Amino acid sequence: MQNWKEHISINPEIRFGKPCIVGTRITVDDILGWLASDMSFDEIIEDFPTLTRENILASLAFAAHRGENTKVLISAA
């Protein structure tokens, strides 16, 4: 999903600055946790009707983007 930025916002006043779905207090990590616990898209949307399939896909795309930009620094001790 190329347009994940339209669905994800970061505001230090909401959920301590964690990435959230625009207009909600639902974080990307919340959605990833639900998916990891084997909830389907339909189950998530049923439990949280403010979410859309596009919001869930945007959360996955955001997480993939974040993973691509993570680097490990190794310190020689």
GUNUVEX-653029 format. One record per residue: y, x, z of N, C-alpha, C, O in turn; residue in three letters; residue number from 1. Coordinates in nm, 3 decimals, decimal comma. Example, Ala and Ser with C-alpha at 12.3 -4.5 7.8 and 13.67 -1.06 7.14 Angstrom:
{rec {-0,569; 1,319; 0,780}; {-0,450; 1,230; 0,780}; {-0,330; 1,320; 0,780}; {-0,332; 1,424; 0,846}; "ALA"; 1};
{rec {-0,225; 1,285; 0,708}; {-0,106; 1,367; 0,714}; {0,003; 1,290; 0,787}; {0,114; 1,341; 0,804}; "SER"; 2};
***
This chain:
{rec {-0,118; 0,085; 0,000}; {0,000; 0,000; 0,000}; {0,124; 0,089; 0,000}; {0,146; 0,166; 0,093}; "MET"; 1};
{rec {0,201; 0,078; -0,104}; {0,320; 0,160; -0,120}; {0,437; 0,111; -0,034}; {0,522; 0,191; 0,005}; "GLN"; 2};
{rec {0,442; -0,016; -0,005}; {0,559; -0,073; 0,062}; {0,540; -0,095; 0,211}; {0,595; -0,191; 0,266}; "ASN"; 3};
{rec {0,463; -0,010; 0,278}; {0,440; -0,029; 0,421}; {0,571; -0,022; 0,500}; {0,580; -0,080; 0,608}; "TRP"; 4};
{rec {0,670; 0,048; 0,448}; {0,798; 0,060; 0,520}; {0,869; -0,074; 0,533}; {0,954; -0,090; 0,621}; "LYS"; 5};
{rec {0,835; -0,170; 0,448}; {0,895; -0,303; 0,458}; {0,835; -0,383; 0,574}; {0,893; -0,482; 0,618}; "GLU"; 6};
{rec {0,720; -0,340; 0,624}; {0,648; -0,415; 0,728}; {0,652; -0,349; 0,865}; {0,625; -0,414; 0,966}; "HIS"; 7};
{rec {0,685; -0,220; 0,871}; {0,678; -0,143; 0,996}; {0,819; -0,100; 1,036}; {0,896; -0,050; 0,954}; "ILE"; 8};
{rec {0,853; -0,120; 1,163}; {0,982; -0,072; 1,213}; {0,960; 0,007; 1,341}; {0,863; -0,014; 1,414}; "SER"; 9};
{rec {1,052; 0,098; 1,366}; {1,048; 0,177; 1,490}; {1,184; 0,161; 1,556}; {1,288; 0,198; 1,500}; "ILE"; 10};
{rec {1,181; 0,104; 1,676}; {1,303; 0,077; 1,750}; {1,279; 0,121; 1,895}; {1,189; 0,069; 1,960}; "ASN"; 11};
{rec {1,358; 0,215; 1,945}; {1,335; 0,263; 2,082}; {1,345; 0,154; 2,188}; {1,297; 0,173; 2,300}; "PRO"; 12};
{rec {1,405; 0,041; 2,154}; {1,420; -0,070; 2,249}; {1,298; -0,163; 2,250}; {1,287; -0,250; 2,336}; "GLU"; 13};
{rec {1,207; -0,145; 2,156}; {1,089; -0,231; 2,145}; {0,963; -0,148; 2,161}; {0,940; -0,054; 2,085}; "ILE"; 14};
{rec {0,883; -0,183; 2,261}; {0,754; -0,116; 2,288}; {0,768; 0,036; 2,294}; {0,683; 0,110; 2,244}; "ARG"; 15};
{rec {0,876; 0,081; 2,357}; {0,901; 0,224; 2,379}; {0,908; 0,305; 2,250}; {0,876; 0,423; 2,249}; "PHE"; 16};
{rec {0,950; 0,240; 2,141}; {0,966; 0,310; 2,015}; {0,839; 0,325; 1,933}; {0,837; 0,398; 1,834}; "GLY"; 17};
{rec {0,733; 0,257; 1,974}; {0,610; 0,263; 1,895}; {0,630; 0,185; 1,765}; {0,704; 0,087; 1,764}; "LYS"; 18};
{rec {0,566; 0,227; 1,657}; {0,578; 0,153; 1,531}; {0,522; 0,012; 1,546}; {0,409; -0,006; 1,590}; "PRO"; 19};
{rec {0,604; -0,088; 1,511}; {0,568; -0,229; 1,524}; {0,582; -0,301; 1,391}; {0,652; -0,256; 1,301}; "CYS"; 20};
{rec {0,513; -0,413; 1,381}; {0,532; -0,502; 1,268}; {0,673; -0,562; 1,281}; {0,711; -0,609; 1,388}; "ILE"; 21};
{rec {0,748; -0,560; 1,174}; {0,886; -0,611; 1,173}; {0,890; -0,753; 1,230}; {0,812; -0,839; 1,192}; "VAL"; 22};
{rec {0,983; -0,774; 1,323}; {1,003; -0,906; 1,381}; {0,905; -0,942; 1,491}; {0,907; -1,055; 1,541}; "GLY"; 23};
{rec {0,819; -0,847; 1,530}; {0,722; -0,873; 1,637}; {0,724; -0,757; 1,736}; {0,793; -0,657; 1,717}; "THR"; 24};
{rec {0,646; -0,773; 1,841}; {0,622; -0,664; 1,935}; {0,479; -0,612; 1,920}; {0,429; -0,542; 2,008}; "ARG"; 25};
{rec {0,416; -0,644; 1,810}; {0,279; -0,601; 1,783}; {0,283; -0,464; 1,717}; {0,345; -0,446; 1,612}; "ILE"; 26};
{rec {0,218; -0,367; 1,782}; {0,222; -0,230; 1,731}; {0,113; -0,203; 1,629}; {0,012; -0,274; 1,621}; "THR"; 27};
{rec {0,137; -0,099; 1,551}; {0,035; -0,051; 1,458}; {-0,091; -0,017; 1,536}; {-0,202; -0,047; 1,492}; "VAL"; 28};
{rec {-0,074; 0,047; 1,652}; {-0,191; 0,084; 1,734}; {-0,268; -0,038; 1,782}; {-0,390; -0,034; 1,793}; "ASP"; 29};
{rec {-0,197; -0,148; 1,813}; {-0,265; -0,272; 1,850}; {-0,359; -0,314; 1,737}; {-0,477; -0,342; 1,759}; "ASP"; 30};
{rec {-0,304; -0,317; 1,616}; {-0,383; -0,362; 1,500}; {-0,499; -0,268; 1,473}; {-0,610; -0,314; 1,446}; "ILE"; 31};
{rec {-0,476; -0,139; 1,480}; {-0,585; -0,044; 1,458}; {-0,694; -0,060; 1,564}; {-0,813; -0,050; 1,534}; "LEU"; 32};
{rec {-0,653; -0,086; 1,687}; {-0,751; -0,108; 1,794}; {-0,835; -0,231; 1,770}; {-0,956; -0,230; 1,792}; "GLY"; 33};
{rec {-0,771; -0,339; 1,723}; {-0,847; -0,461; 1,695}; {-0,945; -0,439; 1,580}; {-1,059; -0,485; 1,586}; "TRP"; 34};
{rec {-0,900; -0,368; 1,477}; {-0,991; -0,339; 1,365}; {-1,106; -0,250; 1,412}; {-1,221; -0,270; 1,371}; "LEU"; 35};
{rec {-1,076; -0,152; 1,497}; {-1,179; -0,062; 1,548}; {-1,280; -0,135; 1,635}; {-1,395; -0,093; 1,646}; "ALA"; 36};
{rec {-1,236; -0,245; 1,698}; {-1,329; -0,322; 1,781}; {-1,402; -0,428; 1,699}; {-1,462; -0,520; 1,754}; "SER"; 37};
{rec {-1,394; -0,414; 1,567}; {-1,470; -0,497; 1,472}; {-1,413; -0,636; 1,450}; {-1,485; -0,725; 1,406}; "ASP"; 38};
{rec {-1,285; -0,655; 1,481}; {-1,222; -0,782; 1,446}; {-1,193; -0,781; 1,296}; {-1,154; -0,678; 1,240}; "MET"; 39};
{rec {-1,212; -0,893; 1,232}; {-1,181; -0,905; 1,090}; {-1,032; -0,937; 1,073}; {-0,964; -0,975; 1,168}; "SER"; 40};
{rec {-0,982; -0,922; 0,950}; {-0,845; -0,959; 0,922}; {-0,822; -1,105; 0,962}; {-0,722; -1,138; 1,025}; "PHE"; 41};
{rec {-0,915; -1,191; 0,924}; {-0,901; -1,334; 0,953}; {-0,897; -1,361; 1,103}; {-0,819; -1,445; 1,149}; "ASP"; 42};
{rec {-0,978; -1,290; 1,181}; {-0,978; -1,310; 1,326}; {-0,845; -1,264; 1,387}; {-0,792; -1,330; 1,477}; "GLU"; 43};
{rec {-0,793; -1,153; 1,339}; {-0,664; -1,104; 1,390}; {-0,555; -1,205; 1,359}; {-0,474; -1,239; 1,446}; "ILE"; 44};
{rec {-0,552; -1,254; 1,236}; {-0,449; -1,350; 1,195}; {-0,464; -1,482; 1,271}; {-0,365; -1,547; 1,304}; "ILE"; 45};
{rec {-0,588; -1,520; 1,299}; {-0,611; -1,643; 1,377}; {-0,556; -1,628; 1,518}; {-0,494; -1,720; 1,572}; "GLU"; 46};
{rec {-0,578; -1,510; 1,579}; {-0,529; -1,485; 1,715}; {-0,378; -1,459; 1,719}; {-0,313; -1,490; 1,819}; "ASP"; 47};
{rec {-0,324; -1,405; 1,612}; {-0,182; -1,369; 1,605}; {-0,124; -1,423; 1,474}; {-0,108; -1,348; 1,378}; "PHE"; 48};
{rec {-0,094; -1,553; 1,470}; {-0,054; -1,618; 1,345}; {0,076; -1,566; 1,283}; {0,105; -1,597; 1,168}; "PRO"; 49};
{rec {0,153; -1,488; 1,358}; {0,273; -1,429; 1,298}; {0,239; -1,315; 1,204}; {0,322; -1,273; 1,123}; "THR"; 50};
{rec {0,116; -1,264; 1,214}; {0,074; -1,154; 1,127}; {0,021; -1,206; 0,994}; {-0,028; -1,319; 0,984}; "LEU"; 51};
{rec {0,033; -1,122; 0,894}; {-0,021; -1,152; 0,762}; {-0,118; -1,042; 0,721}; {-0,124; -0,936; 0,782}; "THR"; 52};
{rec {-0,193; -1,071; 0,619}; {-0,284; -0,970; 0,563}; {-0,205; -0,845; 0,523}; {-0,251; -0,733; 0,542}; "ARG"; 53};
{rec {-0,086; -0,866; 0,466}; {-0,002; -0,754; 0,424}; {0,043; -0,670; 0,543}; {0,054; -0,548; 0,532}; "GLU"; 54};
{rec {0,069; -0,733; 0,659}; {0,104; -0,659; 0,780}; {-0,011; -0,567; 0,822}; {0,012; -0,452; 0,859}; "ASN"; 55};
{rec {-0,132; -0,618; 0,815}; {-0,249; -0,539; 0,855}; {-0,269; -0,424; 0,758}; {-0,294; -0,310; 0,800}; "ILE"; 56};
{rec {-0,258; -0,452; 0,629}; {-0,271; -0,345; 0,529}; {-0,161; -0,241; 0,546}; {-0,185; -0,122; 0,530}; "LEU"; 57};
{rec {-0,040; -0,286; 0,579}; {0,071; -0,193; 0,602}; {0,042; -0,103; 0,722}; {0,077; 0,015; 0,721}; "ALA"; 58};
{rec {-0,020; -0,159; 0,825}; {-0,056; -0,079; 0,943}; {-0,157; 0,029; 0,906}; {-0,147; 0,142; 0,952}; "SER"; 59};
{rec {-0,254; -0,006; 0,824}; {-0,352; 0,092; 0,778}; {-0,285; 0,200; 0,693}; {-0,315; 0,318; 0,707}; "LEU"; 60};
{rec {-0,195; 0,158; 0,604}; {-0,125; 0,254; 0,519}; {-0,036; 0,346; 0,603}; {-0,029; 0,466; 0,577}; "ALA"; 61};
{rec {0,031; 0,289; 0,704}; {0,115; 0,370; 0,793}; {0,030; 0,475; 0,864}; {0,068; 0,591; 0,873}; "PHE"; 62};
{rec {-0,085; 0,432; 0,915}; {-0,174; 0,525; 0,986}; {-0,224; 0,635; 0,893}; {-0,234; 0,750; 0,933}; "ALA"; 63};
{rec {-0,255; 0,599; 0,769}; {-0,300; 0,699; 0,672}; {-0,186; 0,798; 0,642}; {-0,209; 0,918; 0,634}; "ALA"; 64};
{rec {-0,066; 0,745; 0,626}; {0,051; 0,830; 0,600}; {0,075; 0,924; 0,718}; {0,102; 1,043; 0,699}; "HIS"; 65};
{rec {0,065; 0,871; 0,839}; {0,086; 0,952; 0,959}; {-0,019; 1,062; 0,966}; {0,011; 1,176; 1,002}; "ARG"; 66};
{rec {-0,145; 1,028; 0,930}; {-0,251; 1,128; 0,931}; {-0,229; 1,237; 0,829}; {-0,262; 1,353; 0,854}; "GLY"; 67};
{rec {-0,174; 1,202; 0,713}; {-0,146; 1,301; 0,609}; {-0,039; 1,399; 0,653}; {-0,036; 1,513; 0,606}; "GLU"; 68};
{rec {0,048; 1,357; 0,742}; {0,160; 1,440; 0,783}; {0,140; 1,507; 0,919}; {0,234; 1,558; 0,979}; "ASN"; 69};
{rec {0,016; 1,506; 0,968}; {-0,016; 1,568; 1,095}; {-0,071; 1,708; 1,069}; {-0,160; 1,726; 0,986}; "THR"; 70};
{rec {-0,018; 1,803; 1,139}; {-0,065; 1,942; 1,125}; {-0,108; 1,991; 1,262}; {-0,051; 1,955; 1,364}; "LYS"; 71};
{rec {-0,209; 2,074; 1,261}; {-0,258; 2,134; 1,384}; {-0,207; 2,278; 1,390}; {-0,226; 2,355; 1,296}; "VAL"; 72};
{rec {-0,145; 2,312; 1,499}; {-0,098; 2,448; 1,520}; {-0,194; 2,518; 1,614}; {-0,225; 2,469; 1,722}; "LEU"; 73};
{rec {-0,242; 2,632; 1,572}; {-0,337; 2,708; 1,653}; {-0,264; 2,829; 1,710}; {-0,201; 2,907; 1,639}; "ILE"; 74};
{rec {-0,275; 2,840; 1,839}; {-0,210; 2,951; 1,908}; {-0,313; 3,061; 1,933}; {-0,423; 3,034; 1,980}; "SER"; 75};
{rec {-0,276; 3,182; 1,900}; {-0,363; 3,295; 1,928}; {-0,343; 3,335; 2,074}; {-0,236; 3,379; 2,115}; "ALA"; 76};
{rec {-0,450; 3,318; 2,151}; {-0,438; 3,348; 2,294}; {-0,510; 3,474; 2,329}; {-0,511; 3,514; 2,446}; "ALA"; 77};
***
